[in-house]
Amino acid sequence: MTIQYKPNTLAPHFSQAEMDSMERMLSLDLPGFAFDPAYIEHVENFNGGSPLNKYFQTGNGRKLPIDRFLNYSDTKLMTDRSLQGLNANVVWSMIEDRLSLYLLPFAILPDGDFLCFDYEVEGRPSIVLWSHELSEEDEPHTTEVASNFDEFVKGLTDSF
């Protein structure tokens, strides 16, 4: 299954430089860090959109919606301020003190929680739900969602 997007919701101007900047920054603490190849392919083609098949299920059985995927656009070229605030680098810098070293947000939920890649275990990162209300400085609260990005995408549905 692929992710279908609402018309006219993709962020403009995918920037490889923005993605490279995040990779360089994360590599400082995680030597050998690399984005999941399936995610790279996805974000290069569908940068920051709002999905139609937006519902996913957590490991504990909760079904939740995605509001929007974060973008890797050059914020200086964006005219929509709301999309600027959903740039992956901007979001990471706003919440990094409540994330662990291993978490990288890639999508936001309507309630302000984020879907994150979890790089704690070597290999492809797993997908977790990060709770903004339950997380504290250096103490993130996460719930398992999927073993990798491909499994996550396969589990998305368009109905609650």
C-alpha positions as CSV (number, residue, x, y, z in Angstrom):
1,M,0.0,0.0,0.0
2,T,1.2,3.5,-0.6
3,I,0.2,6.7,1.2
4,Q,-2.5,8.8,-0.6
5,Y,-2.5,12.5,0.0
6,K,-5.1,15.2,0.1
7,P,-4.8,17.4,-3.0
8,N,-2.6,20.5,-2.7
9,T,-1.2,19.6,0.7
10,L,2.4,18.7,-0.1
11,A,5.0,21.1,1.0
12,P,6.9,22.8,-1.9
13,H,10.6,22.8,-2.6
14,F,11.9,19.5,-1.1
15,S,15.5,20.4,0.0
16,Q,18.2,17.7,0.1
17,A,20.3,20.3,2.0
18,E,17.7,20.3,4.8
19,M,17.7,16.6,5.0
20,D,21.5,16.5,4.9
21,S,21.6,19.1,7.7
22,M,19.5,16.9,9.9
23,E,21.6,13.8,9.0
24,R,24.9,15.7,9.9
25,M,23.4,16.9,13.2
26,L,22.2,13.5,14.3
27,S,25.4,11.8,13.2
28,L,27.3,13.8,15.9
29,D,25.5,11.7,18.6
30,L,24.7,8.6,16.6
31,P,27.8,7.7,14.5
32,G,26.7,5.9,11.4
33,F,23.2,7.5,11.5
34,A,21.4,7.1,8.2
35,F,17.8,7.7,7.2
36,D,15.6,4.7,6.4
37,P,15.9,4.3,2.6
38,A,12.1,3.7,2.3
39,Y,11.5,7.0,4.1
40,I,14.0,8.9,1.9
41,E,12.2,7.7,-1.2
42,H,8.9,8.7,0.3
43,V,9.8,12.2,1.5
44,E,11.6,13.0,-1.8
45,N,8.3,12.3,-3.6
46,F,5.7,13.4,-1.0
47,N,7.2,16.1,1.1
48,G,5.1,17.1,4.1
49,G,1.6,16.2,2.9
50,S,-1.7,15.4,4.8
51,P,-2.6,11.8,4.1
52,L,-6.0,10.5,3.1
53,N,-5.2,7.0,4.6
54,K,-4.2,8.6,7.9
55,Y,-5.2,6.1,10.5
56,F,-2.6,3.8,12.2
57,Q,-2.8,1.5,15.1
58,T,-0.4,1.5,18.1
59,G,1.1,-1.6,19.6
60,N,-1.5,-1.3,22.5
61,G,-4.4,-1.2,20.0
62,R,-5.3,2.5,19.9
63,K,-6.2,3.8,16.5
64,L,-5.1,7.3,15.8
65,P,-4.9,9.8,12.9
66,I,-1.9,11.5,11.3
67,D,-2.5,15.2,10.7
68,R,0.5,15.8,8.4
69,F,4.0,14.5,7.6
70,L,6.9,16.9,8.5
71,N,8.7,18.4,5.5
72,Y,12.2,18.9,4.4
73,S,11.7,22.2,2.6
74,D,13.9,25.3,2.7
75,T,12.0,27.5,5.1
76,K,13.4,30.6,3.4
77,L,11.5,29.7,0.2
78,M,8.2,28.9,1.9
79,T,5.5,31.5,2.0
80,D,3.1,29.4,4.2
81,R,4.1,30.0,7.9
82,S,2.3,27.0,9.1
83,L,4.4,24.8,6.8
84,Q,7.5,26.5,8.0
85,G,6.7,25.4,11.5
86,L,6.2,21.8,10.3
87,N,9.7,21.6,8.9
88,A,11.5,18.5,10.4
89,N,14.5,20.5,11.5
90,V,12.3,23.2,13.1
91,V,10.2,20.7,15.0
92,W,13.2,18.7,16.2
93,S,14.8,21.9,17.6
94,M,11.5,22.8,19.5
95,I,11.1,19.4,21.2
96,E,14.6,17.9,21.3
97,D,14.9,18.3,25.1
98,R,12.0,15.9,25.6
99,L,13.1,13.4,23.0
100,S,15.8,10.9,23.5
101,L,19.0,10.8,21.5
102,Y,17.4,8.1,19.4
103,L,14.1,9.7,18.4
104,L,13.4,11.6,15.2
105,P,9.9,13.0,14.5
106,F,8.5,12.6,11.0
107,A,4.7,13.2,11.4
108,I,2.4,15.2,13.7
109,L,-1.0,14.1,15.1
110,P,-3.9,16.5,15.6
111,D,-3.2,16.5,19.4
112,G,0.4,17.6,19.1
113,D,2.0,14.1,19.5
114,F,4.5,13.0,16.9
115,L,5.3,9.8,15.1
116,C,9.1,9.2,15.4
117,F,11.7,6.9,14.1
118,D,13.5,5.2,17.0
119,Y,17.1,4.5,16.2
120,E,18.0,2.9,19.6
121,V,18.4,-0.5,18.1
122,E,20.9,-1.0,15.2
123,G,19.4,-1.5,11.7
124,R,16.3,0.0,10.3
125,P,14.5,2.3,12.8
126,S,11.2,1.3,14.4
127,I,8.2,3.6,14.5
128,V,7.0,4.9,17.8
129,L,4.3,7.4,19.0
130,W,5.8,10.2,21.2
131,S,3.4,11.8,23.7
132,H,4.0,15.5,24.3
133,E,1.9,15.5,27.4
134,L,3.6,12.5,29.1
135,S,7.2,13.3,28.0
136,E,9.4,15.4,30.2
137,E,12.9,16.7,29.8
138,D,15.2,13.7,29.0
139,E,12.3,11.4,29.7
140,P,10.3,10.7,26.5
141,H,7.1,8.7,26.7
142,T,6.7,6.5,23.6
143,T,4.4,3.7,22.4
144,E,5.4,1.1,19.8
145,V,3.7,1.4,16.4
146,A,5.6,-0.6,13.8
147,S,8.9,-2.4,13.3
148,N,9.9,-0.1,10.3
149,F,8.6,2.5,7.9
150,D,7.4,-0.1,5.3
151,E,5.3,-1.9,7.9
152,F,3.9,1.4,9.1
153,V,2.8,2.4,5.6
154,K,1.2,-1.0,5.0
155,G,-0.9,-0.5,8.2
156,L,-2.3,2.9,7.3
157,T,-6.1,3.0,6.6
158,D,-8.6,5.6,5.5
159,S,-11.2,4.7,8.1
160,F,-11.3,4.8,11.9
